[in-house]
Structure formats: structure tokens, C-alpha cells
Amino acid sequence: MERIYLDNASTAFPKAPGTADAIKAYLEGGCVNLYRTESRLMEESFDILFSLRSMLMELYHSKNPECIAFTRSITESMNWFIKGLFRDGDHVIVSSNEHNAVMRPLTQMQIEVSRLPSDSHGFNDYSTLEEMIRPNTRGIIINAAGNVSGAMQNLEIPSEYAMKHKLLFIVDTAQASPYMDIDMEALDIAALGFTGHKGFLGPEGTGGMILRRDIAEAIPPLIAGGTGSESDSEQIPSTLPERLSPGTENLTGLAGLEAAMRYSIPRRKELEEHALDMTRRLYEGISGIDGLKAIGAGMDEPRTAILSIISERKDIAEIASLLLERGNIETRVGLHCAPSAHRQLGTFPTGALRFSPGPFTTADEIDMTIGILKEIMDE
């Protein structure tokens, strides 16, 4: 059986056309260690990073290319923000839709947290935000789009409170990028994390962060090491982006990401529209199957191509297993590294079965999935 992949919220597949070719060309054409090797290939590596930074600046409305740093994942980026900007005794406001990439480092650092509630569809309720702010409140962290509910969040309201109270506004865009329009300048976002392997359709092991300049100059590097610059000193360099880029860059992965972004960003609206069309088709099919219930954002609300379902008649893990067995249909079942989101949606501790169609999902694949779900529930 051919693979039917419906877990693009975990990682995109297929990757963007040209991604694998770019990785192959970089590996076979000659690798170089940036800022180290005296090589004619150095210019090509600079071109990859320049292109990436240019696309990211335009997408997120950032003015400082030197304040963009690449990491191996958005998890690393969010850890960097939290561990670099907050200390024991600080208080941070988060949404109830945060991923463990945010909650675990906050817990590890013993940062006091207040959680904004969300409604039954997964949208943040900001009505209590003002009263949550304390003298020791240092920041607001918002997941721009829920990885369980699919709900795209309003970022203007928390931005206004952050600016009013001089708090750091930090945004996790793992599920939102590149589809959600985010203006870092207008929202005064202090730090934004992105991943390369989901909506950008790039390779795993790529991601990064975009920082406001004052934050880029002040945040301590998560890792210290060689940068190929200021090598006469054992102190961390002050120059950007070098102080944020210790060690050897993942230029192999970034070459793939650059190719993927050149494909995905100009087409982002049509790619999003297709994935949402497939989600709507799946939603309508599931709505006609007795015993299954969709949770999270409605199809007419701001949302991503994520559809989570529950069942009172059958175990969702069994449904996921039967989908794989009968149709080679790949999904994700469980708590999705977001237990707080499931608590708000009333699906903790069982979790939900999540489908996430992508820009290359076909109507035939969706129809086969609906057909097998109906067979399972009719048994």
C-alpha cells in the first residue's frame, strides 16, 4: 500500500521540490566551515545564509538580519529565550496552549507561571490578562497556533499589554509559519522562534530565532564556543550574528531549508488554501460518521490544517492503529506534547487522534481515510 501521510503538524512530507537536490548539491559540491576555511566556496555559503535571512526578514517584518540566528529546532530556540531572558523569581504569563518546548524549560528554570485560559475551540481568552500582571512579571509567551486545536491566536491583544507594561513578548510559530501573517515590528515582538521542517517544507534539524536588536545584544548564548571571529579572546564575541552562532553551522540542512523556503514562501497562500481544503473535506466526512467528534477550531474560524478527533465508542489509539494497518494512513494519537491544551479542551488524559493534511495531500487520500474510518466505526 502507498503511504498516506496525514501528520504534517509533526513534520512535513513530502518536502518542497528542490530540497533534496540542494542538500545533495551542497554535500557533493564541497562543504566548507563558515568563517574558518580559506576557500572559494565561502561565498556560496554566505549566499545561502544571506538568502535565508532576507526571506525571513521580509516574511516577519524584521529589520535586522544580524539578529537572526539558526538553531537545530524551534525547541532549542524557545529554550534559549527562556533560559537567557528569565531567572528564578520572575513571573511569566503563557497561554494554555503552550507546547512542552515552552513549559518544560519554564518548569526547569523554576519560573513562576500564570496560564491564560482558552475557550472550547482552543482560542485564548485574554479577558484576565491584565489582572495576571504582577510586579515581577517579565514576559508573555504565546503559541501562535495550537498544535491540538489548530486555532490561530490573536497576537495583537497580548502585544498591546506587553508594550503597555514593558514586558517581553515572545512568540512560538511552530504551527503558524509561514501561513500566519506576523509583523514583528508592529507587534514589538522581542523574540520569535521558527522551525524549518513543518510549514516551510524543509529538512528536520533546522530552525531558528529572530530577535529584537536589544535582545540580540543582551541575551547570553545558550552555547559558547568558536565562531571563527575574535579568536584572540576567550570571551564571547560582541558582534552579531557571530555571538549567537557558536560552533559549526548546519549548512547542509540550511542549504535544504533555503531551497524549501524559496519554494514555500511565494506559494504560501495557495499551499495553505489547499491544505485547508483537504482538512475541510476530512471534517465534513468525519461529521457524517457516528461515534466520532471533531474538537478544536471550527472550519470557519482562523485555523491551521489540523483536525483532532475523539470517540466515546472506540479507543482512539485503536483507531489510529487500524488506519495504519488497513490503509497505511499515518496520523498522531495522544497528548501531542501539550497536556495543558488537552486539559482546556477536555481531552486529558486520553488525548486525541490528530490528522494534519499538507499542501500535497490529495482528495483521494482524504476519501480513503474517511472510508476506512467509517468501516472501523461500523464494526
N, C-alpha and C positions, 0 to 999 in steps of 0.2 A: 504493500500500500504506500502511496505517496504521502509525504508528510504534510499535515495541515497544521500550520503554526499559528496559534492564537494566544501567544504570550509576549507580545511586543512591549508590554509595560515592564517586563523583566529585562529584555534586550531585543533590539530589532532584528528581524530576519525576514527576507533577505536584506543584506546590507546594500547601500546605494551602489548603483552601477559605477564601476571605475575604482571602487575602494580597494579591492584585492589587487588590481593591476598596479595601483600606486604603491602599495606595500611591496609587491614583487619587484617593481622597478627600483625602489629605494634600496632594497636588500641586494639586488643583483648589480645595480649601477655603482655601488660603492658607498659604504657607510662612513660617517665622519663624526667625531666627537666635538660638538659645538664649543667654540671659544678655546679649543685645545689644539687640534691638528692644523698644521700649516698646509692647507690643501685647497685646490681649485674648486672642490666640492662644497666648501664652506658657504659660498654664495647661494647655492641651491638650497641648503638647509635654512639659511636666513630667509630665503624666499618663501619657504613653507610656513615658517612662523609669522612672517610679515603678513602673508595672505590670511592665515587663521585670525590673527589679531584684528586685521582690517574688517573681516566679515563679522566678528564678534562685536566690535565697536559699533558697526552700523546696525546690527540686529538689536542690541541692548541700549543704544544711545549712550555710549561711554566715550569720553573724550581723550582718555589717556592710555595709549597702547602699552606703555611700560608698566601699567598697573594690572595687566592680565598675566596670570601665571597658570601653567599647565600642571595637572596632577594626574594620578592614576585613576581617580574616580571622584564623583561628587561626594562620596562618603569621606574621602580624605580632605576635600575642601571644607566640608561642614565641620569636621573635627578641627581643622586649622582655625576656622573662625572662632569656634567656641573656646578652644584651649589657648588661643592667642589673645582674645579680647576680654574674657571674663575670668573672675577669680572667686574663690571661696568667700562668701559674704555678699556676693552680687545676687541680684534678683532678675530673672528673665521671664518675659511673657511669650508663650508659644501657643499655637493652635492645637486643638485636639486631634488634628490630622497629621501630626508630625511622624516621620519615619524614625526608626531606631538609629539612623545615621545622625540624628539630632538628639534624640532622647538619651541614648547611651553615653555619649560624651558629656552631656549635661549632668547625668547621674554620676558618672565617673569623677567629674570635677566638683561634685557636691554643690552645684549651683542651685539656688532656690528657684522653683518654677511655679508659675501660675498658668493654667490652661484655659484658653478661650473655649467655650462650648461650641458645638455645631448643631445644626438642625437635622431633621430626619433624612435629609438628602445629602448631608455632608458639607454644607456651606457654613462658613464661620459666622458666629453670632458675635458682633463687635459691641453690642449694647453695654457690656460690662467692662469694656477695656479701660475706660477712664478710671474706674474705681479700683482696678487691679494695680495701677501705678503707685509705687512706693518710693520713699526717699532713696533706697538702694537699687531701684530698678535701673538696669543698664542697657537693655535691649529688647527688641521684639523680633521673633523669628517666625516666619510664615512659609508654609509649604504651598507654593503657588497653585498646585493641582494635586488633588488627593489620589493616591495610588490604589485606593479601595473604592471610593465613591465616584471617581472621575470628575468631581466638582472643581471647576476653575474658580479660584478665590478672588474676591475684590482686594486689590492691593492699595488702592487709594486711601481707604479709611485708616489702616494701620500706619501708612506713611504719614498722614496728617498728624496722628498722635505722636509718632516718633519725632517729627520735626518740632511740634509744639513743646514737647518735654525734653528735647535734646537727647533722644535715645538712639542707639544704633539699630537701624532697620536692616535685617538680614533675610534674604530670600533663597529658598531651595527651589530650583526649577527642573528637577529631575524628570518629572512627567509633563511639564509645561512647555519645555523648549523643543523645537523653535516655534511652536504654533501660537503661543500666547504672546501678545504684544506687551513688552515690558520696557519702559523708559526709565533707565537708572537715574538720569539727571532730574527728570520731573518728580520722581518719587524719592529722591535723595537716598537711594539705597547705598548703604555703607559697604555691603559685601553681597555678592551674588554667586552661587555655585551652579555649575552646569555639568552635564555628563555628555560624552560623545557617542555612546553606544545605543541610545534609545531613539528619540525623535530625530537626531541628526543623522542616524543610519550609519554611524561609524563603528570602528572596532572597539571591543572591550579593552579596558586598561587605559582609556583616555578620558579626560575631563579637565576641569579647571575652575578658576575663580576670577572674578572681575571685582576690583576694589576701588573705592573712592581714594583719591590720592593721599589724603591724610592718613587713611587706614593702611594703605600700602607702605607708607613710610614708617609707620609705628608698629605694625603687627610683627611680633617675633616669628621668624621662620620656624615651622614645625620641625624641620630637619636642617641641620647646619652641615656644611661641607664645602668641597671645592666647587668653584664657579668658573674657573678659568680667568678670573679677573681679580685684581688687587691681591695677587698671590704672595706679596711680600708681607701681608698681615695675617695674623691668626684670628682677627676679629671678623665678624660677619660684614660683608661689603654694604655700603650705604646706597650704592647705585641700584636703580631699578632698570630692568626686571631681575638683574642678577641676584639680588638679595633674597628673592623669592624662588630662585631656580637652582638650588644646590644639587650636585650630582649630575649624572648624565641624563639628558632629556630623552624621553621615549620617542625619538624622531621617526622610528619605524611606524609606530602607531599614529603619530601626529601626521605623517605623510598620508596615511589612510584616512584620517579624520578630515584633513584638508580637502581631499578629493570628495569625500562624502558630503561635506558642507557645501562645496561648490555645486553639488547636485541638489541637495535638500533645501537649502535656504531660498533660492529663487523660486522653487516649486512648493514652498511650504503650505500655501493656502490650498492648492489643489491636492496635495498629499493628505492634508488634514481632512479636507472635504470627503475624499474617497474613504478614508478610514472611518469617519463618522457615518457615512452612508452604509458601510458594512456593519457597523455597530447598531445602527437603526434597524437594519434588516434582521439582525440577530435578535434584537429586543422585541420586535414585532412577532417573530417566530416563537420566541420563548413565552410571550404573553398568551399564546394560544395553547400552551402545554399545561395541563392540570398538574399541580404539585410543585411547580417552580415559581419563584418570585424574584424579580429584579430588585436590587437595593441601590441606593445612591442617587446621583443626579438624574433628573428626568431628561428625556431626549430634547426637550425644548428649552433647557437651561444651559448656561455656559458650562461646557464639559469637554473632556477628552474622550478618546475612543477606548474607554474601559467600561466593561459591563460585569458587575458582580451579581451572583445569584445565590439564593438559599433554597432549601427544600425541607418541609416538615415530614415528608413521606419517605425520603431516601437519604442515606448518608452522602454528603457532598463528595467525600473522598472516594466513595464507591463509584459515584457518577463520573468523576474525573478519570478513575482507573478504567471504567468501561468505555469511555470516549477514546482513550488511548488504545485499548485492546481492539475495539471494533472499527475504528476509523483512523487510527494513527493521528488523533487530534490532540495537540499539546496545549495544556492550559496550566493554571496555577491554582492550587487549593490551599487553604489555611488562613493564617493571620497576616501574611504579606508584610512582615516586619513592622506592622503598625497596629499594635494592640489597642492603643487609645482610640484610634479611628473606629475599630470594631466595637469598642465599648459604646461609643456615641451612636453607632448605627444599630446597636442591639444584637450584634452577631458574635460577641465574645462569650465563651472561649472557643466555640466551634469554628468560627471563621466563615469564609465564603468561597465559592468557586468563581474564579475570575477569568473572563475572556477579554483579550485585548487585540482586536484586529489591527492590522497595519496597512500602510499605503499600497502593499502589493497583495493583500488578501482578495480573493475572488468571490463573486456571488455564489458560484458552485460550491466553494468550500463552506460558506456560511449555510447554504441549503442542506449540505450533507450533515453538518453539525446539528442543525435543527431536527433533521430526520432521525438521527441516532438518539438525540435527547428524547424525542417522542417515543421511540421504541423502548428506551430504558424506563421511562416513566409509565408506560403502558403495561409493563410486566408485573 
